[in-house]
Amino acid sequence: MDLITIIVPVYNVERYIVECIESLLNQTYKNLEIILVDDGSTDKSGEICENYANTYSRVKVIHKKNEGLGFARNTGLAVAHGRFVTFVDSDDKAETDLIERLVKGIVDFKCDTCIGGFKRISENGRTNFVEQYDAALFTGTDVYNKLFARMLGSAPDKHDAIRMSVWNVMYSMDIIRKYKIEFPSEREFISEDIIWDSEYYKYSKRVKVIDSNAYNYRITPGSLTQKYKENMLKKICVLYSEMINRISDDKIKRLQRQFFVNLRVCLRQENSNISKKSSSEILNSIKEIVNNETVHTVATEYEKVIEQFKQKVFVKLVKNKKIYILYI
C-alpha cells in the first residue's frame, strides 16, 4: 500500500480547518501523510494545526510567512514522502473514500494520475452543485492533446471542460520531482492551477478520470465570486498572455472561451452588492474593461468561431463596447 501525501495550505480558516482535517483523518485509506502548511495565519488556524500534529503521527505542520496558496503548496511538496500527492484546500472537506477512490483509479488502470469530480457546497455544508465526469482513460499524447486541452476550457460548440483545479487529483511525485514542477503565485495569475497543469500533463503518460465527486468545495465569503478583486482584469489578461505562449494553436479557442468565462465573473463582481460602487463608478469600470486591448483582441478573434447564441451575444456586446447594456 503506497504512502499518499495530502498537502493542505492553511490561512485564516479557523472556522473550517477542524472539519477539513477530521475529514482527512477519517479516510478509509490509512497510509497517509497529511502536511498542513500554515501560511502565516493571524487567527487560531496555526495553533489548531499544531494541536493536530502533536496528537496524530500522520499529521505534520509547517509554519511559514505568508506568500500565498501556490508557494504554500510548494513548501509541502519539498518535504513530501508519498509516492503520490493530492491537494486539499483548508476550507473544503473530503468524503471518507476520497483517497481510496483516487488510489484505486491509479492502481487498477496502472496510471500515474487520477482525476475526480466534486460537489460545490455552501458555507454551512449544503450541496448546491455537482460536477461528475464520465469515466475515461487517457494515454500517451492524448493526455496533453485531449485531456489537458479540456482543462483550458470548453470547445466553442459544446460543454466538455474538465476543471483545472488541483484538488481531487492524485499526482505522481516521481514526475513532479523529475521535472521540478512547482506552482507559481496566484498573486500574479488568476489561476496558478492551470499553469501547474500546463507543465505536469506534458510528462504524464496515463491518466484515469473517475466518476467520483467525493471532494466538497466550499463557497465562502472570501471566495472569488463573493469578494471584490480590484486587479482581476489585469490577472485574467496576464494569465491569457502566459497561456498563449504555452499552448499550440489548436487549443487557443478553448482558452479564448475560458477567457470570456473569467471576464463574465470580472463584470459580475462590479455589481454594487459586491463592489460597493456607485452606478457611475460601475459604468467607468465596465468602460475600462471593454476598452482593454487584450479584451478587444480576444473578442475580435473569438467572435468568428462562436456557435452558441448566448456566447455570441455576450462577446458582441463586449467587442462593440455596449457599456450600458452590459451594466443592465
MOLIN-V447212 format. One record per residue. N is the residue number from 1. PHI is phi in whole degrees, 0 to 359 (* if undefined). PSI is psi in whole degrees, 0 to 359 (* if undefined). D_CENTER is the distance of its C-alpha to the mean C-alpha in Angstrom with 1 decimal. Layout:
N,PHI,PSI,D_CENTER / N,PHI,PSI,D_CENTER
//
This chain:
1,*,115,28.3 / 2,291,146,25.7 / 3,286,131,24.2 / 4,247,132,20.5 / 5,262,132,18.6 / 6,246,121,16.0 / 7,255,126,14.5 / 8,237,103,13.8 / 9,288,137,13.4 / 10,233,126,15.7 / 11,210,110,16.7 / 12,49,56,19.1 / 13,233,39,18.1 / 14,302,335,21.6 / 15,288,332,21.5 / 16,244,342,18.8 / 17,296,325,18.9 / 18,297,313,22.0 / 19,298,321,20.6 / 20,297,308,17.5 / 21,296,317,19.8 / 22,300,322,22.4 / 23,295,333,20.1 / 24,277,322,19.5 / 25,294,334,23.2 / 26,268,13,24.2 / 27,296,144,22.5 / 28,290,333,25.1 / 29,275,121,24.2 / 30,259,339,25.9 / 31,279,76,25.7 / 32,238,150,22.8 / 33,238,116,22.1 / 34,254,113,19.9 / 35,253,113,19.2 / 36,264,120,18.5 / 37,252,101,17.9 / 38,281,108,19.4 / 39,270,56,18.2 / 40,72,37,21.4 / 41,300,145,21.3 / 42,251,359,24.3 / 43,258,208,24.6 / 44,270,8,25.5 / 45,303,314,22.2 / 46,298,320,23.5 / 47,295,318,26.8 / 48,298,315,25.2 / 49,300,318,23.3 / 50,299,320,26.7 / 51,296,319,28.5 / 52,294,319,26.4 / 53,296,327,26.7 / 54,284,342,30.5 / 55,261,324,30.7 / 56,240,126,28.7 / 57,294,336,29.2 / 58,284,347,25.8 / 59,256,129,24.0 / 60,238,148,23.9 / 61,232,139,22.9 / 62,237,128,22.5 / 63,256,130,23.2 / 64,217,167,22.3 / 65,289,156,22.5 / 66,289,119,19.6 / 67,227,357,17.6 / 68,107,169,14.0 / 69,301,311,10.9 / 70,301,313,10.8 / 71,289,330,14.5 / 72,295,319,14.6 / 73,297,320,12.8 / 74,299,322,15.3 / 75,299,318,18.0 / 76,293,319,17.3 / 77,299,326,17.2 / 78,295,338,20.6 / 79,242,7,22.3 / 80,291,139,20.7 / 81,250,350,23.6 / 82,289,158,22.0 / 83,286,329,22.3 / 84,230,158,18.7 / 85,223,146,15.7 / 86,223,163,12.7 / 87,240,140,10.4 / 88,230,131,10.7 / 89,281,146,9.9 / 90,286,350,13.5 / 91,257,6,13.7 / 92,258,178,12.6 / 93,211,155,15.1 / 94,251,143,15.9 / 95,285,160,18.8 / 96,299,334,21.6 / 97,256,16,21.1 / 98,303,307,17.4 / 99,292,318,18.3 / 100,302,318,21.5 / 101,294,317,20.0 / 102,295,317,17.5 / 103,296,318,20.6 / 104,299,320,22.8 / 105,300,321,20.8 / 106,289,312,21.1 / 107,290,312,24.8 / 108,295,329,26.1 / 109,248,11,25.0 / 110,52,51,25.3 / 111,257,165,21.8 / 112,260,350,19.8 / 113,210,147,16.4 / 114,221,137,15.5 / 115,237,134,12.7 / 116,238,171,12.9 / 117,272,203,12.0 / 118,198,167,11.6 / 119,243,138,13.6 / 120,266,127,12.8 / 121,240,155,15.4 / 122,281,177,17.3 / 123,302,326,18.3 / 124,268,6,21.2 / 125,97,6,19.5 / 126,279,132,20.5 / 127,286,128,18.6 / 128,234,0,18.2 / 129,196,142,16.0 / 130,233,128,15.6 / 131,247,108,13.6 / 132,235,126,15.7 / 133,265,153,16.1 / 134,289,138,19.5 / 135,300,137,20.3 / 136,203,158,20.6 / 137,234,128,21.3 / 138,243,132,20.5 / 139,228,159,22.9 / 140,58,224,24.0 / 141,291,342,23.1 / 142,295,335,21.5 / 143,302,312,18.4 / 144,276,316,17.7 / 145,284,333,19.7 / 146,247,310,18.7 / 147,289,304,15.5 / 148,300,323,13.5 / 149,305,320,15.1 / 150,289,340,13.6 / 151,285,338,10.0 / 152,290,333,11.4 / 153,149,173,12.4 / 154,287,157,15.4 / 155,293,157,18.9 / 156,301,335,21.1 / 157,250,8,23.2 / 158,197,169,21.0 / 159,256,101,17.8 / 160,223,21,16.5 / 161,290,149,12.8 / 162,244,127,10.7 / 163,303,135,7.0 / 164,275,0,5.4 / 165,298,147,2.8 / 166,273,351,5.7 / 167,283,154,7.1 / 168,58,33,10.1 / 169,230,137,10.7 / 170,251,124,13.8 / 171,249,156,14.6 / 172,277,122,18.1 / 173,290,334,19.1 / 174,299,315,22.0 / 175,294,316,19.9 / 176,300,315,17.8 / 177,289,315,21.2 / 178,300,319,23.2 / 179,255,9,21.1 / 180,51,50,20.1 / 181,278,128,16.4 / 182,225,162,14.7 / 183,274,140,11.8 / 184,280,181,12.8 / 185,273,134,12.8 / 186,290,352,10.4 / 187,285,345,13.9 / 188,260,320,14.6 / 189,246,151,11.7 / 190,292,335,9.7 / 191,217,110,6.6 / 192,284,339,7.5 / 193,294,318,5.2 / 194,291,331,7.3 / 195,295,314,10.2 / 196,303,311,10.0 / 197,302,321,9.9 / 198,296,335,12.8 / 199,271,310,14.8 / 200,300,314,14.3 / 201,284,356,15.1 / 202,293,330,18.2 / 203,250,345,19.7 / 204,291,138,18.6 / 205,248,343,21.6 / 206,204,113,21.1 / 207,234,130,18.0 / 208,256,127,18.5 / 209,260,126,16.4 / 210,249,157,17.7 / 211,269,45,18.4 / 212,255,146,17.2 / 213,228,50,15.2 / 214,276,4,16.0 / 215,259,132,12.8 / 216,249,109,13.1 / 217,265,117,10.3 / 218,264,130,12.5 / 219,271,117,13.0 / 220,243,171,15.1 / 221,302,338,17.2 / 222,268,1,14.9 / 223,292,161,11.9 / 224,308,317,11.1 / 225,276,354,13.5 / 226,253,347,16.0 / 227,232,136,16.7 / 228,290,128,18.3 / 229,249,105,16.7 / 230,297,326,19.8 / 231,256,25,18.4 / 232,296,318,15.6 / 233,302,314,17.8 / 234,300,318,18.4 / 235,294,319,14.7 / 236,289,331,13.9 / 237,287,320,17.2 / 238,297,317,16.7 / 239,297,316,13.4 / 240,300,313,15.5 / 241,297,321,18.4 / 242,294,315,16.6 / 243,288,328,15.2 / 244,303,325,18.7 / 245,280,352,20.2 / 246,255,344,18.1 / 247,241,162,18.6 / 248,276,164,21.8 / 249,301,328,23.4 / 250,291,349,22.7 / 251,256,355,19.0 / 252,296,322,19.5 / 253,297,325,20.0 / 254,295,317,16.6 / 255,297,321,15.1 / 256,293,322,17.6 / 257,297,317,16.8 / 258,294,327,13.2 / 259,303,318,14.8 / 260,282,336,16.8 / 261,297,313,14.2 / 262,294,322,12.8 / 263,293,325,16.5 / 264,298,319,17.3 / 265,296,319,15.0 / 266,301,316,16.7 / 267,290,319,20.0 / 268,298,326,19.4 / 269,289,349,18.8 / 270,284,350,22.3 / 271,310,137,23.7 / 272,300,332,26.3 / 273,295,332,24.9 / 274,261,312,21.8 / 275,279,338,23.3 / 276,61,26,26.7 / 277,266,159,28.3 / 278,281,168,31.6 / 279,301,316,32.0 / 280,294,323,33.3 / 281,292,321,30.4 / 282,296,315,27.9 / 283,299,321,30.0 / 284,294,321,30.0 / 285,294,318,26.2 / 286,296,320,25.9 / 287,299,318,28.7 / 288,297,320,26.8 / 289,296,309,23.7 / 290,288,340,25.9 / 291,271,357,28.1 / 292,295,135,25.3 / 293,297,316,26.2 / 294,296,317,22.9 / 295,301,313,22.4 / 296,294,320,25.9 / 297,296,313,25.7 / 298,294,319,22.6 / 299,299,317,24.2 / 300,298,319,27.5 / 301,284,316,26.1 / 302,287,331,23.8 / 303,303,331,26.5 / 304,290,338,28.6 / 305,244,356,26.5 / 306,293,136,25.2 / 307,246,339,26.8 / 308,271,133,25.4 / 309,300,311,27.5 / 310,297,319,25.2 / 311,301,313,22.9 / 312,299,318,26.1 / 313,297,314,27.5 / 314,299,312,24.5 / 315,295,322,24.4 / 316,298,318,28.2 / 317,299,319,28.2 / 318,292,312,25.9 / 319,299,318,27.9 / 320,271,8,31.2 / 321,57,47,30.1 / 322,275,76,31.1 / 323,300,314,30.2 / 324,290,324,32.1 / 325,293,318,30.8 / 326,297,322,27.2 / 327,298,315,28.2 / 328,295,*,29.8
//
